[in-house]
Amino acid sequence: MIEDKIQINEEPKKLEFTEHYKKMWPFVKPYLFRAILAILICIPIGALDSVVALSLKPYMDVVLVDKSSSSPAYIPILIIAFTSVQGFLNYAATYLNTWVGTKINQDLKRALYKKLLHMQTAYFDQHNSGFIVQRFNTDCDIACSGLLENLKVFVSRFFSSVSLVCVLIYNSWQLAIIAVLILGCALLPLSSVRRRIKRVVMGSVAEGAKIISNYTETYSGNKTIASYNLQSKIYKTYDDTLRNLFKLMIKMVQKTAWMTPALHIIVSIGIGAVIGYGSYLIVNGTITSGNFVSFITALIMLYTPIKSIGKNYNAMQVSFLAIERVVEILETEPTITNKADAKKLNGVHKSIQFNHVDFEYNEGIPVLKDINLNVKAGSTIALVGNSGGGKTTIVNLIPRFYDVKNGSITIDGTDIRDFSLKSLRDNIAVVFQDNFLFSGTIRDNILLGKEDATEEEINQAIKMACLDEFISELKDGLDTKIGERGSLLSGGQRQRLAIARAFIKNAPVVILDEATSALDNKAEAVVQKAIDNLMQDRTVFVIAHRLSTVQNADTIVVINDGEIVEQGTHEQLLNIENGAYKALYNAQFKSKKAA
């Protein structure tokens, strides 16, 4: 079965509806009056359906049966008046439902987006962009829009049904018993809808998320796709996802679409039974022709929406399942948070220490093993070693992108977990290998480091990042648009802009994660000069592939397979016979000499 083959990212927690209601209450409460008013308006909308059916009895008995000339002229006027009122109320209910639904939807999205912004880095490692968009955005639309619209339909139809049943009883209690019994039989299959569609809906959500990821990856990786001729491969992935969605859609039809024809058959049985028994009651004088016509009209008005109620009920159940997923996200708490009594970090005055630090991304697969480092304030420490050895992981632990599994990291003797996240990260500036730049201008991206920076501070950051000459040649200068993710800039320009952003932040700790490894020699020379400016009078962690860039570091630490194998100055490490650093250095030196 298709739902068994498709991997579902997360199964919602099994919460009772009352628990969902409690979780959603803070979002509904501010708009409660309008929400209740919208529901109350649906009562007369439904109840007024009975007016037409009820008015047919006197009209039939007086005009068509008795052939009386004194026809009740008020009946057509009454029908028009009540229908006009019903139309106005319908508009008011739709307006209020849309207003309330949009407000709740947006408040939910705000809460979810705020939650997303504070999720730990590991959360983004585990979930792709499609999952994020689906769970933090699309589910809100399904939960709010679908639920309120279908709630309006259900409330109006419920009270329409109640009023029409009253008309049935008024005209003939005998026929009403038959009609209500058939109605109960028609509604019985709806009780199992939720159970039948839950896994299919969850599978559709998972596949829908993959579709979003396909588009995101195609946009971001368009050059890679073109250069490696991956069009066929990427298309096949997309096509497979669409085929899975098709199978899920068909599975949904198989599980639910039978209800509509089944309801048609049940309803036709009810109408046939009423007509047969009603004819008998007319003949023996139990009811009049007017009673019968009024009854049949009310019955058809009652049964007609019932025949399509399965579709609305399915949509409502999909909305309830979306609420479950929204509530699940709202209940998700970041694993990296502040302690209740978190302290404020005010600079690094003595040292940053790693004390017997162990770390693993996945349970049982160690990445760092018993890391011990003592980095004095104002010094530069370089991390080198084989690829995948754990260098980036070490620096990612300092701003608490991840938390250690065992051991601790301290600043001036205090565990970094005892500091507030904001104050800790305010004291750290990071320049990555591939820095993320936001859409907007050069100025916008520099000011991310310090929103209230003065023009003098901006100009100083630009100068120290070696961007002044480049910016002076631009027509719009600092207000030049850089495109999405800085697509209109070269690699070296993007790196220098990131350095300017880090420089203006003026943090006492700087992390440089292979900031020049992706650049050519000319660009590297300019960026390296900017980096040298940034490193002045700061505690610096440098990850470098090119050893020529770290020879002047106060301490060089060689990390292989998650362990520190050597540490010392450049000269000290070169003097270690058969040392790991010496082997790396000689390999690079020989390759340069050969070139």
NORGI-V751878 format. One line per field, one symbol per residue. phi: phi as a letter, one per 20 degrees, with the letter a starting at -180 (. if undefined). Layout:
# NORGI-V751878
phi: ???
This chain:
# NORGI-V751878
phi: .ffeeefdgbeffedfffffgffeggeegfdfffffffffffffgffffffffffffffffeeeeelffeffffffffffffffffffffffffffffffffffgffffffffffffdffgffffecefffffffecfgffffeffffffffffffffffffffffffffeaffffffffffffffegfffdfgffegfffffffffffffffgffffffdfffgffdlegfffffffffffffffffffffffecfffffffgfffffffffffffffffffenfceffgffffffffffffgfffdfgfffgfffffffffgfffgffefdgedcffgdgededndddadcddledbbfdgndfdcclecbcdfgneddddcqffmfoffggffffemfcdfecnbdcdlndgffeefgfffffecdcdefcfedegpdffgfffffafefeffffffffffeldfffffeegelfeffdnflmfedfgfffffffffffffflefdcddelfdfedffffffffffffgfffflcecdddbeeffecfeffbddecclncedbbregffffeeflfffffffffffffffff
